[in-house]
């Protein structure tokens, strides 16, 4: 039985929103997080480039760090690469993320749901298939959020606030009438890191839905089938790598509560 960590990666700090949920659900597990910061954000790259980087990062997690399960903590990378990663690494369970459309159905009262994501995610065949499977169950309103992930990655408060206002206004928020969404799906793992700004810009009564808890449940289910080697009394460890400045990543881990 493998005893290595759970590997988690994203192009930058966005995957920390997933890591935070994973560590909250499984505090006794070890994690290794890789930020491909030299190539962030993936949402503004082509599919072939993202797939190549996802393969390289997964190979590092599996071969260099001994990961026994890998979480692709990025909607764009999941859409572009997860199928190929599962074929390339059949010995390792690989968990992706997708915009939380199904959980949003359980939250909305009006049946009007906004979806904030990158253009790459919204245009992907994986997302379009997910959306088609829910046709008629809600009024999904799609908003490509150009530049927002990069603003969060760069910790640029002015750009984050401006982007939040611009993209939420495109969805009709804050509500000026009865036709605006009452629920918004955060379809990029960067966006939950700016939830306080988004909530303030959207106004009261708007629920935001993110995928972190659903991903954690999926990982727990896979570990349960395999039998986790980690003791229920041991405190899990977190290690970090980055293709950019690891000190920047360490600061983000502290800022967003994904560390110890």
N, C-alpha and C positions, 0 to 999 in steps of 0.2 A: 504493500500500500504506500502510495506517495505521501510524504509528510511536508512537502513544500508549501509555500504561501499561495494565496489566491492572488493572481495577477490582475491588475486593472490598468487600462491605458486610455488616454485621450490625446488630442493634439496639444492640449495645454492644461489649463486649470479647470475646465468645465467638468471633467470627470470627477472632480472632488465632490460634486453634489451626489454622485452615485456612491463614491467611496464613503461619504458621511453616512448614508443610509445603510450600507453594508456593515460598517463598523458598529453602528448602533444596534443592528440586528444580531451581529455575531462578534461580540467584543473579545472573544477568546481565540479568534482566528488571526493568523499572520497574513499581512497583505504587503505586496510590493506594487507601487504605483509608478508608472512611467508617463511623463509628459513629453510629447514630441514637439517641444516648444520651438524648435528651429523651423518647424513647418506649420505652425498654427496660424489661423484656424483652418481645419479641414473643410469647413463649409464653403470656403471660397476657392477650393482646389477642384481639379477634375477627378472623375471616378478612378481612372487608371493610376493616377498619382497616389490617391488615398489608399487604394488597394495595395499598392507596393509598399507604402509606409506601414500599413496595418500588418502586413506579412512580416516585415522586418522587426517591428516591435514585438509581435507575438512570438517570433522565433527567439528574441532575446529573453522574454519572460519565461518561456518554456525551457530553453537550453542553458541560458546563463543563470537564471534565478530559480529554476526548478519548480515553476508554477504548476500546480496540479489542476487548476481551473483558471480560465481567463475570461474576464469581463471586458467587452468592448464598450467602454463608457462614453460613447459618442454616437449620436443618431446618424450622422453622415457616414462614418466608418462602418457602422452596422449595415446600412443600406448598400454601400459600395463593396464591402469585403467579407461579411460574415460567412456567406456561403462558401467562398473560396478558402477561408481560414479553416472551416470545419473539414473540408476535403484535404487540406494540407497537413492538418494536425489532428488526425482522427483519434489519437490516444488521449486527447485532452478535451474535456467539456468546454465549450465556448458559448458564452451568454452575451447576447447583444441587447440593445435597447431600441425601443420604438416610441414614437409619440403616443401618449397615454389617452388615445381616443376612447377605448372601451371603458377605462375607469371614469372618464369624464361623463359618460352616459349615466352613470350612477349618481353623479353629483348635480347635474343641471336640473333646474326646475322649469326653465322656459323651453328647453330643446334647442337653444341657440348656443353654439360652442365655437369660440375662436381658437385657431391653431397658429401659434407663433413658432416659426422654424426657419432654417436656412433655405435658400432657393434649391440647393442641391437635394436636401431631404424631401422637400415638397414635390420635386420633379421625379424622384426615384420611383422605379417600378415597385419596390417593396412598400413604400408609403401609399402609392396609388392603389395597390391591391388591398391594403388595409382599409383605406377609405371606401373602396367599392364594396367591400364586405359589410359595411355598416350603412350602406345607402338606404335612405328613408327612415333611419332611426333618429336622426337629428339634422339640424341645419348647421353643417360645418363650414366655417368661414376661414379661409386660409390666408395667412399674412406672412410673406417673406420678409425677414427682418435683416436687411442688409446692414452690415457693420456692427450689429449689437454684440455678437460674440467677441469680435475683436476689441470692442470698447471694454468689455468685461475682462478680457484677457490682459489688457493694458492697464486696468484699474483706473480708467479715465472717467471720473465721476460726471463731468459735464457731458461727455458723449453718451454715457449710459442714460442719464436723465433725458437728454434730447431724443435718443433713440426710443426709449420707453414711451415718451409722449407721442412721437410720430407714429409708431407702429400700433399703439393702442387706439389712437385717434382714427387710424385707418379701419379699425374694427368697430368704430362707433363708441369708443369709451374715452372718458367717462360718459355714462349713458345720458343722452339728451332726450330720449324717448323710450318707448316700450319695445323697440326692435333690436336693441344691442344685446350681445352675448352676456349671459350671466356666469359663464364658465370659460376659462382660457387654458388651453393645453400648452405647456412649455415644452416645445418639441426640439430643444437643443439643451444639452446638459449644462451649458454655461448659464442659461437664463435663470435657473433657481438661485444662483449665487447673487442675483440682483433682485430677489423677490420683494424686498422691502420697498425698493424704488418702483417696481412694477405695480405693487399693490397700491401705493400712494397715487400713482398716475392713473390707475384704473378707476379709483373711487370705491366707496363702500359697497358691499354686497356682491362683489365679483370674486368667484373662487378660482384659484390657480391650481392646476393639477400637474404633477411631475412624476417621472417613472421610478424614482429611487427605491421606494418601498416594494414595488412589484419586482424589480430586479433582485432585491435582497431575498424575497420569498422564493424566487426561482433558483437562486444559488443555494439557499438552504435546502430546498427539495433535492437538488442534485447531490449535495454533500450528504444528505440523509440516506440516499440510496447507496452511496459509496461507503458510508461509514467514516465520519470525520476522525482523523487521528488526534485531533487537538483535545486536550483535557478541558473539561467544563470549568475548572478552577484556575487555569492558567490565563494570564493576561496576554492578549495578542500583541504582536509587534508590528510596526509599520516602517517600511524602508522605502526610499524614494530615489528615482533616477530622472534625469532630464537631458534631452539633447540641446537644451539651452542652459540657462543659469539655474543650478539646483537651489541656490539660496533664495531666488525668487519663488520657486515652488514651495520651499519650506515655509516662507512667510505666508503664502496663500493658504497652506494647510492650517497654519495657526489662525489666520484671519477668518476662515470659513468653518472652523470647528471640526475638521476632519482628522485631527491628530489625537494624541493621547490626552 
